[in-house]
Amino acid sequence: MALTIRYTSSLINPKDTKTTKTSDDFSGSVSFPQLKTSHRLRMKNSLMNEAQTSHENLSFFDDRGEEMSAQTHHALSGGHQKDSTKVPVYIMLPLDTVTIAGNLHRPKALNASLMALKSSGVEGVMVDAWWGLVEKNGPMKYNWSGYVDLIQMVEKHGLKIQVVMSFHQCGGNVGDSCSIPLPPWVLEEISKNPDIVYTDKSGRRNPEYISLGCDSLPVLAGRTPIQVYSDYMRSFRDQFKDYLGRIIVEIQVGMGPCGELRYPSYPESNGTWKFPGIGEFQCYDK
């Protein structure tokens, strides 16, 4: 589960973040699928041999058994009519689009790929903004240079981009093709206080994500995890304010391992779990 935020100018309150933020400080929308009432459909076709169009008489029955009629026309000689309804398609970029050094990975190949995507008619791309890359040099020392280059390249090709605020480790899960740990200074805090990460019943620690149990505790160099995440997103907003709502059309916020609101209950990296075994609760941190 990830929190999806449509851009708004009040995405992040510009005030100081030395206090824990509540859900009221963020503006967003979460969408759920709507259930549609099912109908029984009966169709009667009548085809006029010498006409240019065919007519289909449709009879619908609602849940009360009342009949509703409609008639549709299809051109026989003109081929398929173009549907005016479009579904925007976004393509997920590779996990290592921005390297551990903060640069674009194979920028020439990426440029060619974006050109091909634009030609194929896609709306845009999606990318992870890794906490472990951007803030790896120290608390509140942000390096967005690789993402600046990426977004400028996306704009050049007339595409849009969705950005995922990824506060979890990359590596050790299904589909992970590279390794991007949490920032080194965060790993140092974990080594001092292992109880800030998820722990199973056997005492095995999992450094994929900071435990939700310490969201409001100042365990990260004097800041709470919520404050750290807020400062990170505020830095993103300030860096890319000219692109928000224009090129950057959606922001998703990861909320756990793999960006999902869950326990890291089936880790593969250390051999603890293998398919199709069941997972294990990771709620034994203090």
Helices and strands as residue ranges (DSSP letters): E 2-6, G 23-25, E 40-46, E 53-61, E 67-75, E 90-92, H 107-120, E 124-130, H 131-134, H 145-156, E 160-166, H 184-192, G 194-196, E 197-199, E 205-210, G 212-214, H 225-239, E 248-254, G 257-259
